[in-house]
Amino acid sequence: MKAWVVFVVALPAFAESLHYNINWPSGLGLGEATISASQSQGIDKRPGDWKFSLDIDASVPGFVIREQDSSSAAPDLCSLRLNKNFTHGKKKSEEKITFDQQKSSITRETAGGGKTDVQVSSCARDALTYLQFARRELAQGRIVPDQKVVFGAEYQVHMDFKGSQTIKVGDKNVEADRTMVTIKGPSADLTVEIFFGHDPARTPVLARLPLGLGTFSVELAP
């Protein structure tokens, strides 16, 4: 923790769009991903609601991988809504999740007409909101607390801080904090390695995902 450079992140209105290259274990390109975030300005120039999005196009011949997710959250980064729309080969899914933070519940609706209500923890977060929350906590020198994260189903997420180091991103050396994020749920049990840059916003610069075919990388594009 001594090596951390601690930044205090202000909360004025802002917008960012981060582009990533998704690579096979061999290093060959598989596709692209874009993560966007913006925060509006609320009443009396106070910070307003957040909006997040994730777009993935990592298609290969004979197998389409596309995903378009969007979410919104209150200024305190408690989720309001999550929309998921993806195609993985022949599997397609479209669903909407509405968060009722006062009742600690979510309502999950699928395109086929299904609807379920589920009790969740207070200040429940979807995956996109969790990423922004983690960046804020790291920027303020805090360890991200264990919590359940909603991404369709609920997933238990645990983040370990593994120290700071210099890594190669593209053709540049980048100072970053290394974290190991363990994700457990109905359809996942894996540990993802994520590096957050030392810039004030703690930008995610590199992630390594262990999958059946090997470890894939998601690298911030120049």
C-alpha positions as CSV (number, residue, x, y, z in Angstrom):
1,M,0.0,0.0,0.0
2,K,2.9,2.4,0.6
3,A,3.8,2.4,-3.1
4,W,0.3,3.5,-4.1
5,V,0.0,7.0,-5.5
6,V,-3.4,8.0,-4.1
7,F,-5.6,10.3,-6.1
8,V,-8.9,11.8,-5.0
9,V,-11.3,11.6,-7.9
10,A,-13.7,14.6,-8.3
11,L,-17.1,14.0,-9.6
12,P,-17.9,16.7,-12.1
13,A,-19.7,15.8,-15.3
14,F,-17.5,14.0,-17.7
15,A,-17.5,11.4,-20.5
16,E,-15.0,8.8,-21.7
17,S,-14.8,6.1,-24.3
18,L,-12.1,3.4,-24.0
19,H,-11.3,1.1,-26.9
20,Y,-9.7,-2.3,-26.5
21,N,-8.2,-5.0,-28.7
22,I,-9.1,-8.6,-27.8
23,N,-6.4,-11.0,-28.6
24,W,-6.1,-14.8,-28.9
25,P,-3.5,-16.5,-26.6
26,S,-1.2,-16.5,-29.6
27,G,-1.4,-12.7,-29.8
28,L,-3.5,-12.6,-33.0
29,G,-6.4,-10.2,-32.9
30,L,-9.8,-11.6,-32.2
31,G,-11.9,-8.5,-32.1
32,E,-12.6,-5.2,-30.3
33,A,-14.4,-3.9,-27.3
34,T,-15.5,-0.4,-26.2
35,I,-16.4,0.7,-22.7
36,S,-18.0,4.1,-22.3
37,A,-19.0,6.1,-19.2
38,S,-20.6,9.4,-18.7
39,Q,-22.0,11.4,-15.8
40,S,-24.6,14.1,-16.1
41,Q,-24.8,17.3,-14.1
42,G,-27.6,17.2,-11.6
43,I,-29.5,19.9,-9.7
44,D,-27.3,22.9,-8.4
45,K,-24.4,21.6,-10.5
46,R,-24.1,18.5,-8.3
47,P,-23.1,15.2,-9.9
48,G,-26.0,13.5,-11.6
49,D,-26.7,9.9,-12.7
50,W,-24.1,7.7,-14.5
51,K,-24.5,5.9,-17.8
52,F,-22.3,3.0,-18.9
53,S,-22.1,0.8,-22.0
54,L,-20.1,-2.2,-23.2
55,D,-19.9,-3.1,-26.9
56,I,-18.0,-6.3,-28.0
57,D,-17.4,-7.6,-31.5
58,A,-15.1,-10.6,-31.4
59,S,-16.6,-12.6,-34.2
60,V,-14.7,-15.5,-35.9
61,P,-15.6,-17.4,-39.0
62,G,-18.6,-19.6,-38.1
63,F,-19.1,-18.2,-34.7
64,V,-20.5,-14.7,-34.0
65,I,-19.6,-13.0,-30.7
66,R,-21.4,-9.7,-30.2
67,E,-22.6,-8.0,-27.1
68,Q,-24.2,-4.7,-26.4
69,D,-24.9,-3.9,-22.7
70,S,-25.9,-0.6,-21.1
71,S,-26.6,0.4,-17.5
72,S,-27.3,3.5,-15.4
73,A,-26.6,4.2,-11.8
74,A,-27.2,6.9,-9.2
75,P,-24.4,9.4,-8.3
76,D,-23.4,7.0,-5.4
77,L,-22.9,4.2,-7.9
78,C,-25.8,2.1,-6.8
79,S,-27.4,0.7,-10.0
80,L,-30.7,1.7,-11.5
81,R,-31.0,-0.3,-14.7
82,L,-29.2,-2.9,-16.8
83,N,-29.9,-3.9,-20.4
84,K,-28.1,-6.9,-21.9
85,N,-28.2,-8.0,-25.5
86,F,-25.8,-10.6,-26.9
87,T,-25.2,-13.2,-29.6
88,H,-22.8,-16.0,-28.9
89,G,-22.9,-18.3,-31.9
90,K,-26.5,-19.6,-32.1
91,K,-27.3,-18.4,-28.6
92,K,-29.1,-15.1,-28.3
93,S,-30.4,-13.3,-25.3
94,E,-32.0,-10.0,-24.5
95,E,-33.1,-8.9,-21.1
96,K,-33.7,-5.9,-18.9
97,I,-33.0,-5.6,-15.1
98,T,-34.5,-2.9,-13.0
99,F,-33.1,-2.2,-9.6
100,D,-35.3,-1.1,-6.6
101,Q,-32.6,0.0,-4.1
102,Q,-35.2,0.9,-1.5
103,K,-36.6,-2.6,-1.4
104,S,-33.2,-4.3,-2.1
105,S,-34.6,-6.1,-5.1
106,I,-34.3,-6.4,-8.8
107,T,-36.8,-7.2,-11.5
108,R,-35.4,-9.3,-14.4
109,E,-37.4,-9.4,-17.7
110,T,-36.4,-11.4,-20.7
111,A,-37.4,-10.8,-24.4
112,G,-39.5,-14.0,-24.3
113,G,-41.8,-12.6,-21.7
114,G,-40.2,-14.1,-18.5
115,K,-40.2,-11.9,-15.4
116,T,-38.7,-12.6,-12.0
117,D,-38.1,-10.6,-8.8
118,V,-35.0,-11.3,-6.8
119,Q,-33.8,-10.0,-3.4
120,V,-30.3,-8.4,-3.6
121,S,-27.9,-6.6,-1.2
122,S,-28.3,-2.9,-0.5
123,C,-26.7,-0.6,-3.1
124,A,-26.6,-3.5,-5.5
125,R,-24.4,-3.0,-8.6
126,D,-24.3,-4.3,-12.1
127,A,-21.0,-5.3,-13.7
128,L,-20.5,-2.1,-15.6
129,T,-21.2,0.0,-12.5
130,Y,-19.0,-2.2,-10.4
131,L,-16.0,-1.5,-12.7
132,Q,-16.4,2.2,-12.2
133,F,-16.8,1.7,-8.4
134,A,-13.6,-0.3,-8.3
135,R,-11.8,2.4,-10.2
136,R,-13.0,5.0,-7.7
137,E,-12.0,2.9,-4.7
138,L,-8.5,2.2,-6.1
139,A,-8.0,5.9,-6.9
140,Q,-8.8,6.7,-3.2
141,G,-6.3,4.1,-2.0
142,R,-9.0,1.6,-0.8
143,I,-9.3,-2.1,-1.2
144,V,-12.5,-2.9,-3.1
145,P,-14.9,-4.8,-0.7
146,D,-16.3,-8.2,-1.6
147,Q,-19.8,-8.0,-3.0
148,K,-22.4,-9.6,-5.2
149,V,-22.6,-8.1,-8.7
150,V,-25.6,-8.4,-11.0
151,F,-25.0,-9.4,-14.6
152,G,-28.1,-11.3,-15.4
153,A,-27.6,-13.6,-12.4
154,E,-25.7,-12.6,-9.3
155,Y,-22.0,-13.3,-9.0
156,Q,-19.8,-13.1,-5.9
157,V,-16.8,-10.9,-6.8
158,H,-13.6,-10.7,-4.7
159,M,-10.6,-8.4,-5.7
160,D,-7.1,-8.8,-4.4
161,F,-4.5,-6.0,-4.8
162,K,-1.2,-7.5,-5.9
163,G,1.1,-4.5,-6.0
164,S,2.2,-2.0,-8.6
165,Q,4.4,-2.8,-11.6
166,T,5.5,-1.7,-15.0
167,I,3.7,-3.5,-17.9
168,K,3.8,-3.3,-21.7
169,V,0.7,-2.0,-23.3
170,G,1.1,-1.7,-27.1
171,D,4.5,-0.1,-27.5
172,K,4.5,1.8,-24.2
173,N,5.6,1.0,-20.7
174,V,2.8,1.8,-18.3
175,E,2.8,2.0,-14.5
176,A,-0.2,0.0,-13.2
177,D,-1.8,-1.6,-10.2
178,R,-2.2,-5.4,-10.6
179,T,-5.4,-7.0,-9.3
180,M,-6.8,-10.5,-9.3
181,V,-10.6,-10.6,-9.5
182,T,-12.3,-13.8,-8.6
183,I,-15.9,-14.2,-10.0
184,K,-18.1,-17.0,-8.9
185,G,-21.7,-17.6,-9.9
186,P,-24.2,-19.9,-11.7
187,S,-22.2,-19.8,-15.0
188,A,-18.7,-18.6,-13.9
189,D,-15.9,-19.7,-11.6
190,L,-12.8,-17.9,-12.8
191,T,-10.1,-15.4,-11.8
192,V,-9.3,-12.5,-14.1
193,E,-6.1,-10.5,-13.9
194,I,-6.8,-6.7,-14.4
195,F,-4.2,-3.9,-14.5
196,F,-5.4,-0.4,-13.6
197,G,-3.2,2.6,-14.7
198,H,-1.8,5.1,-12.3
199,D,-3.7,8.0,-14.0
200,P,-6.2,9.8,-11.7
201,A,-9.2,7.8,-13.2
202,R,-7.4,4.5,-12.8
203,T,-8.1,3.5,-16.4
204,P,-8.2,-0.3,-17.0
205,V,-5.2,-0.9,-19.4
206,L,-5.0,-4.7,-19.6
207,A,-7.0,-7.7,-18.6
208,R,-6.1,-11.4,-18.9
209,L,-9.0,-13.9,-19.1
210,P,-8.4,-17.6,-18.6
211,L,-10.8,-19.5,-20.8
212,G,-11.1,-23.0,-22.2
213,L,-8.8,-22.3,-25.2
214,G,-6.2,-20.5,-23.2
215,T,-5.7,-17.0,-21.7
216,F,-7.1,-14.2,-23.8
217,S,-6.0,-10.6,-23.4
218,V,-8.0,-7.4,-23.5
219,E,-5.6,-4.5,-24.1
220,L,-6.2,-0.7,-24.2
221,A,-5.8,0.5,-27.8
222,P,-3.5,3.4,-28.6
